[in-house]
Amino acid sequence: MDVCARCNRKLRSQKSIGEGMGPVCKRKAKKEADDEEFRKIQITIFDVELTDGGVLDAGSMRTCTG
């Protein structure tokens, strides 16, 4: 019996059987992979080399007043 690699439910279509998971699980797995890739490329203010000897001048920062 062919089951989904993600949720272990029975796969019904030949396409799903060939891919090893159903369409919902495939979509969720892709989103998780995309989210992980996005997370990897993010940087924080602490990752950026700051000027002025590493001191952040808060007075020069802009604020958004929506």
SULGI-V636604 format. One record per pair of residues at least 4 apart in sequence whose C-alpha atoms are under 7 Angstrom apart, sorted by sequence separation. I is the first residue (numbers start at 1). J is the second residue. D is the distance in whole Angstrom. If there is no record, write none. Layout:
i->I j->J d->D
i->I j->J d->D
//
This chain:
i->4 j->8 d->5
i->12 j->16 d->7
i->13 j->17 d->6
i->14 j->18 d->6
i->15 j->19 d->6
i->16 j->20 d->6
i->17 j->21 d->7
i->21 j->25 d->6
i->22 j->26 d->6
i->23 j->27 d->6
i->24 j->28 d->6
i->25 j->29 d->6
i->26 j->30 d->6
i->27 j->31 d->6
i->28 j->32 d->6
i->29 j->33 d->6
i->30 j->34 d->6
i->31 j->35 d->6
i->32 j->36 d->6
i->33 j->37 d->6
i->34 j->38 d->6
i->35 j->39 d->6
i->36 j->40 d->6
i->37 j->41 d->7
i->38 j->42 d->7
i->43 j->47 d->6
i->44 j->48 d->7
i->50 j->54 d->5
i->51 j->55 d->7
i->3 j->8 d->5
i->4 j->9 d->5
i->11 j->16 d->6
i->16 j->21 d->5
i->21 j->26 d->6
i->50 j->55 d->7
i->3 j->9 d->5
i->4 j->10 d->6
i->11 j->17 d->6
i->16 j->22 d->5
i->50 j->56 d->7
i->3 j->10 d->4
i->4 j->11 d->6
i->16 j->23 d->7
i->2 j->10 d->6
i->3 j->11 d->5
i->2 j->11 d->6
i->11 j->22 d->6
i->2 j->17 d->6
i->5 j->20 d->6
i->6 j->21 d->7
i->4 j->20 d->6
i->5 j->21 d->6
i->4 j->21 d->4
i->4 j->22 d->6
i->6 j->25 d->6
//
